[in-house]
Amino acid sequence: MPRPPDDLDTTAVDSGPPPAARADVLMVIADGAIRAVPFAGPALVIGRAPDCDVVIDHPKLSRRHARVTSGAPPRVEDLGSKNGVTLGSGARQAGPPTALADGEAFHIGPFTFVVTSARASDPSSRRTGVERLVVDDPAPERASPLIREIAASGVNVLIQGETGVGKDVLASTLHALAGRAGPFARINCAALTPSLLEAELFGYEKGAFTGAGQRKVGLLEAAADGTAFLDEIGEVPLALQAKLLHALEAREALPLGATRPVAITARFIAATNRHLPTEVAAGRFRGDLFFRLDGVTLDVPPLRERRQLIAPLALRFLAEAAARLGRPAPAVEPDVLPTLEARPWPGNVRELKAVVERALLLARGAVVGVRHLAFASAAEPAAAPPASTAAAATGDDLAFLTAEQRADRARMIAALDECVGNQTRAARALGIARSTLVAKLALYRIPRPRG
């Protein structure tokens, strides 16, 4: 009996859950770009032919090169191609389907393919074709094969998650795994006023404004051949978003007061606790900038959805805090870890670290018990969006300041804004020493400009 055509092949290769339930996605990675192809059926055929599910017009691919089947585990099968399919264990040509380990990649020519499960996309992400991939543990030593492939691809990455979940850790992990020659340069877009933020991002020339005594290199230029991490990207004012968009598209930036742009060779990683498609729909964020930043979206879930990490994280934070004090990590009573695991952790990993470090100090070298765990007052799990500038930081974060100190803090922010982040000029304008200014920045929790 003749074998049916490849696209009608009914050979059973897996009895796992249906693709719709698993929300499986085939990630195609090449040339600094990532394409997400959802499984509309049990399998996807890759090749140059127009009737393939994943059409790639490249000489390394045959017309019908390979079939990828969704399931647990997913499988890949070479369809008698000329160049075969390469896995970690070697090349495959024809033969039976090969099972793929969780997150294992396979390669065809310069293209890398990974089958992963995406978080169920909301309607807005369905319309834009954006697939959101969940990253349970952002630490480098536990990075999945897919994260390693994304890091190496050089594609722009958007990281989403509540405040304190470890978005910055994931960004630094992507930079470290990419092996880029340049630095990891970070800026918190929510911590600076618009004029300070523009100066920090793009820099300025000598004489650009009164008191600009020397050229300042902006973060986008300083991150040459490295990674520019734009934390809290959702807080960037609309007027500045247009300039940032041009920097991403043209790969050049114009410092304040300059007549010639400087080249931008950094890779961009952005992070936010806002839902940017909603912000775009509301007119608070540029849609074209969103699509430029969103090569691939990575979601870091809140700690309450990653309870298996609470105990190991707590023990690690305890050991690190003890090492900084020059002492061995203390023992913990049996009920400490279950108590930590039962908490909702509205402040996520950042809150857990603060509670553990505080417990170490309260224990005074003794065994850490539940009595040493000082939790913040109860709050809803979903954190409120951060203030858009350092000047707007009020409430519990600054409850320790007196009215006089709050007024002094406001004067310092105004001086820094007026001097475009130049700390020496700001100190002179305030009539204080620069060292005093730096000390007060720490006391008043004002992020230090890089200049």
C-alpha positions in Angstrom: 0.0 0.0 0.0 1.5 3.4 -1.0 2.5 5.7 1.8 0.2 8.8 2.1 1.6 12.2 1.3 3.7 13.8 4.1 1.0 16.4 4.8 -1.5 13.6 5.4 0.7 11.3 7.4 -1.3 9.9 10.3 1.6 7.9 12.0 1.0 8.2 15.7 4.2 9.6 17.3 2.8 10.9 20.6 -0.2 10.6 22.8 0.4 13.7 24.9 -2.1 16.5 25.5 -3.6 18.2 22.5 -1.7 21.3 21.3 -4.4 23.7 22.2 -4.3 22.7 25.8 -0.5 22.9 25.9 -0.4 26.2 24.0 2.8 24.9 22.3 4.8 27.3 20.2 7.6 26.8 17.8 10.3 29.5 18.2 12.3 30.2 15.0 15.6 32.0 15.8 18.0 33.5 13.2 19.8 36.7 12.3 18.9 38.5 15.5 15.2 37.9 15.2 12.7 35.5 16.8 9.5 34.3 15.1 6.8 32.5 17.2 4.6 30.0 15.3 1.7 28.5 17.4 0.7 24.9 16.7 -2.7 25.1 15.0 -2.7 21.3 14.7 -0.7 18.4 15.9 2.3 19.1 13.8 4.1 21.8 11.8 6.0 21.1 8.5 9.1 23.3 7.9 10.5 23.9 4.4 10.7 26.2 1.4 7.5 25.0 -0.3 4.6 27.5 -0.1 2.3 25.0 1.4 4.5 24.3 4.5 3.3 25.5 7.8 6.6 27.3 8.5 7.9 28.6 5.1 11.6 29.6 5.1 13.1 30.6 1.8 16.7 29.6 2.3 19.0 27.4 0.2 19.9 25.2 3.3 16.3 24.1 3.5 14.6 21.5 1.3 11.1 22.1 0.0 9.7 19.9 2.7 12.5 19.6 5.2 11.2 18.5 8.6 8.1 17.9 10.7 7.8 19.0 14.3 5.1 17.3 16.4 3.6 18.9 19.5 3.3 16.8 22.7 5.0 15.6 25.8 7.7 15.3 24.6 7.7 17.1 21.3 9.4 15.3 18.4 11.2 16.3 15.2 11.4 14.2 12.0 13.6 14.8 9.0 11.5 14.3 5.8 14.3 13.1 3.6 16.0 16.5 3.2 19.4 17.2 1.6 21.1 18.7 4.7 19.2 17.0 7.5 18.3 18.2 11.0 21.0 18.8 13.7 20.5 18.0 17.3 22.9 18.0 20.2 23.7 14.4 19.6 24.4 14.9 15.9 22.7 15.1 12.5 19.5 13.3 11.6 18.4 12.4 8.1 15.2 10.5 7.4 14.5 7.8 10.0 11.9 7.8 12.8 11.0 10.9 14.8 13.4 12.0 17.6 12.0 13.1 21.0 13.2 16.5 22.2 14.1 17.1 25.8 12.4 20.0 27.6 13.6 23.2 25.8 16.0 21.3 23.6 16.9 23.1 20.3 17.4 21.6 16.9 19.0 23.3 13.9 18.6 23.5 10.1 21.3 25.5 8.5 21.6 28.9 10.3 18.1 28.5 11.8 17.4 27.4 15.4 14.1 25.9 16.5 12.7 25.4 20.0 9.3 24.0 21.0 8.1 25.7 24.2 4.8 26.3 25.9 3.6 29.9 25.9 1.4 31.5 28.5 -2.1 31.8 27.3 -2.1 35.0 25.3 -4.6 37.7 26.0 -6.7 39.1 23.2 -4.3 42.0 22.5 -1.3 39.8 22.2 -3.3 37.4 19.9 -4.0 40.3 17.6 -0.3 41.4 17.5 1.1 37.8 17.2 3.1 38.3 20.4 3.8 35.1 22.4 4.6 35.6 26.1 7.1 33.0 27.4 7.2 32.3 31.2 10.6 32.3 32.9 10.3 30.7 36.3 13.9 31.2 37.5 15.9 34.1 36.0 19.3 33.0 37.5 22.1 32.3 35.0 22.9 28.9 36.4 19.3 27.7 35.9 18.6 29.3 32.5 16.7 27.0 30.2 18.0 26.1 26.7 15.4 28.5 25.2 16.7 31.4 27.3 20.2 30.6 26.2 19.1 30.6 22.6 17.3 34.0 23.0 20.4 35.4 24.7 22.7 34.4 21.9 20.3 35.6 19.2 20.8 39.3 20.0 17.1 40.0 19.5 15.5 42.8 21.5 13.7 41.5 24.6 10.8 42.9 26.7 10.5 41.5 30.2 7.2 41.8 32.1 6.4 41.1 35.7 5.4 42.7 39.0 7.8 44.9 40.9 10.4 42.8 42.7 10.1 39.6 40.7 13.7 39.7 39.4 13.3 41.4 36.0 16.7 43.0 36.4 18.2 39.6 37.2 16.8 38.1 34.0 18.2 41.1 32.0 21.7 40.6 33.4 21.4 36.8 32.8 20.6 37.5 29.1 23.6 39.8 28.9 25.9 37.3 30.6 24.8 34.4 28.4 25.1 36.5 25.2 28.8 36.9 25.7 28.7 40.4 24.4 32.0 42.4 24.5 30.5 45.6 25.9 29.1 46.4 29.3 25.7 45.9 30.9 24.4 49.5 31.2 21.2 50.0 33.2 18.9 52.9 33.7 15.7 53.1 35.8 13.3 55.2 33.6 10.9 55.7 36.5 13.5 57.3 38.8 14.4 60.4 36.9 12.6 63.5 35.7 12.1 63.8 31.9 15.0 66.2 31.3 17.4 64.1 33.5 16.3 60.9 31.7 17.0 62.4 28.3 20.4 63.5 29.4 21.2 60.1 30.9 20.0 58.2 27.8 21.5 60.4 25.0 24.2 62.4 26.8 25.1 66.0 25.9 27.9 68.1 24.4 30.1 70.6 26.1 28.2 73.9 26.1 24.9 72.4 25.3 23.4 74.4 28.1 24.6 76.7 30.8 27.1 74.9 33.1 27.7 72.0 30.7 31.4 72.2 31.1 32.3 68.9 29.4 30.8 66.3 27.2 28.7 63.6 28.9 28.4 60.2 27.2 24.8 58.9 27.2 23.9 55.4 28.3 22.9 54.3 24.8 26.4 55.2 23.6 28.2 53.9 26.7 26.6 50.5 26.2 28.5 50.0 22.9 28.7 46.3 21.9 27.0 45.5 25.2 23.4 45.7 26.5 21.3 48.8 27.3 18.8 47.7 29.9 15.8 50.2 30.1 14.1 49.3 33.4 10.5 50.5 33.8 10.2 51.4 30.1 6.5 52.1 30.6 7.3 55.3 32.5 9.1 57.0 29.7 7.2 60.2 28.6 5.6 60.2 25.2 7.8 63.0 23.9 11.0 61.1 24.8 9.6 57.8 23.3 9.8 59.3 19.8 13.5 60.0 20.3 14.1 56.5 21.7 12.3 55.0 18.8 14.6 56.7 16.3 17.6 55.4 18.3 16.3 51.8 18.0 15.4 52.1 14.3 18.3 54.1 12.9 20.8 52.7 15.5 22.0 56.2 16.2 21.4 58.9 18.8 21.8 62.6 18.9 23.2 64.0 22.2 21.8 67.3 23.4 23.6 70.1 21.7 25.2 67.9 19.1 25.0 68.3 15.3 26.1 64.8 14.4 24.6 61.6 15.8 26.6 58.8 17.5 26.3 55.2 16.5 24.4 52.8 18.8 25.7 49.2 18.8 24.0 48.0 22.0 21.4 45.3 22.3 18.2 46.6 23.9 16.4 44.8 26.8 13.5 46.6 28.4 11.4 45.8 31.5 8.1 46.9 32.8 5.4 46.1 35.4 2.8 47.6 33.1 0.9 45.7 30.4 2.2 47.6 27.4 -0.5 46.6 24.8 -3.0 48.2 27.2 -0.9 51.3 27.5 -0.7 51.5 23.7 -4.4 51.2 23.4 -4.9 54.0 25.9 -2.5 56.2 24.0 0.1 56.3 26.9 2.8 54.3 25.0 3.8 54.4 21.3 2.7 51.3 19.4 5.7 51.6 17.0 8.1 51.7 20.0 6.4 48.7 21.6 6.9 46.6 18.5 10.5 47.7 18.2 11.3 46.6 21.8 9.2 43.5 21.6 11.4 41.0 19.7 10.2 38.5 22.2 8.3 38.9 25.5 9.5 37.1 28.7 7.2 37.0 31.7 8.6 36.5 35.2 5.7 35.3 37.3 5.1 36.7 40.9 6.7 34.8 43.7 3.4 33.4 44.9 3.2 31.5 41.6 6.7 30.1 42.1 6.5 28.8 45.7 9.0 26.0 44.9 11.7 28.8 44.8 10.9 30.4 48.1 12.8 28.0 50.4 16.0 27.8 48.3 16.0 31.6 47.7 15.5 32.3 51.4 18.5 30.0 52.3 20.6 31.6 49.7 19.8 35.1 50.8 20.5 34.1 54.4 23.9 32.7 53.5 24.8 35.7 51.4 23.9 38.1 54.1 25.8 36.1 56.7 28.9 36.1 54.5 28.8 39.9 54.2 28.9 40.0 57.9 31.9 37.6 58.0 30.0 34.8 59.7 28.7 31.3 58.7 25.0 30.9 57.7 22.9 30.2 60.8 20.6 27.3 61.2 16.9 27.9 60.9 14.1 26.4 63.0 11.8 23.8 61.1 8.8 26.0 60.9 10.6 29.0 59.3 10.6 27.8 55.7 6.9 26.6 55.7 6.0 30.0 57.2 7.8 31.8 54.3 6.2 29.6 51.7 2.7 30.4 53.1 3.1 34.1 52.6 1.6 36.0 49.5 4.7 38.1 49.0 3.2 41.2 47.4 6.8 42.6 47.2 8.0 39.4 45.5 11.7 38.4 45.6 12.8 41.8 46.8 10.5 41.6 49.9 11.6 38.0 50.7 15.3 39.1 50.6 14.6 42.0 53.0 12.7 39.8 55.4 15.5 37.2 55.5 18.2 39.8 55.9 16.3 41.4 58.7 15.8 38.1 60.4 19.5 37.4 60.4 20.1 40.7 62.3 17.3 40.1 64.7 18.6 36.6 65.5 22.0 38.1 66.6 23.9 35.0 65.6 21.4 32.5 67.1 19.2 30.1 65.3 16.7 31.9 63.1 13.1 31.3 64.2 9.6 32.5 63.1 9.8 35.2 65.9 12.6 36.9 63.8 10.5 37.2 60.7 9.2 40.7 60.5 6.7 41.1 57.7 5.3 44.2 56.1 1.6 45.0 56.7 -0.8 43.0 54.5 -1.2 44.3 51.0 -2.9 43.1 47.8 -0.6 40.9 45.6 -0.8 43.1 42.6 1.6 46.0 43.1 0.6 49.5 42.1 2.5 51.0 39.2 5.6 52.9 40.3 5.8 56.7 40.3 7.0 58.2 37.1 9.8 60.3 38.7 11.9 60.4 41.9 10.0 63.5 43.0 6.8 61.5 43.1 8.1 58.9 45.5 6.0 59.4 48.6 4.2 57.3 51.2 5.7 54.4 53.0 9.0 54.6 51.1 9.7 58.1 52.6 7.8 57.8 55.9 11.0 58.0 57.9 11.7 61.6 56.6 10.7 64.7 58.6 8.8 67.5 56.9 12.1 69.5 56.8 13.9 66.6 55.2 11.2 66.2 52.6 11.5 69.8 51.6 15.3 69.4 51.4 14.7 66.4 49.2 12.5 68.3 46.8 15.1 71.1 46.6 17.8 68.5 45.7 15.6 67.0 43.0 14.9 70.4 41.5 18.6 71.3 41.5 19.6 68.0 39.8 16.9 68.6 37.2 18.1 72.1 36.6 21.7 70.9 36.2 20.7 67.9 34.0 22.1 65.4 36.5 25.5 67.1 37.0 26.1 66.4 40.7 29.0 68.9 41.1 26.9 71.7 39.6 23.9 70.7 41.7 25.9 70.7 44.9 27.3 74.2 44.0 23.8 75.5 43.4 22.6 74.2 46.7 25.7 75.6 48.5 26.9 72.2 49.8 29.8 70.0 49.2 29.5 67.3 46.6 30.2 64.6 49.2 27.3 66.0 51.2 25.1 65.8 48.2 26.0 62.2 47.5 25.3 61.3 51.2 21.9 63.0 51.0 21.0 61.2 47.8 21.4 57.9 49.6 19.5 59.1 52.7 16.6 60.5 50.7 16.5 57.5 48.3 17.1 59.6 45.2 18.8 57.5 42.4 22.2 58.9 41.6 22.7 60.2 38.0 25.6 58.6 36.3 27.3 62.0 35.7 
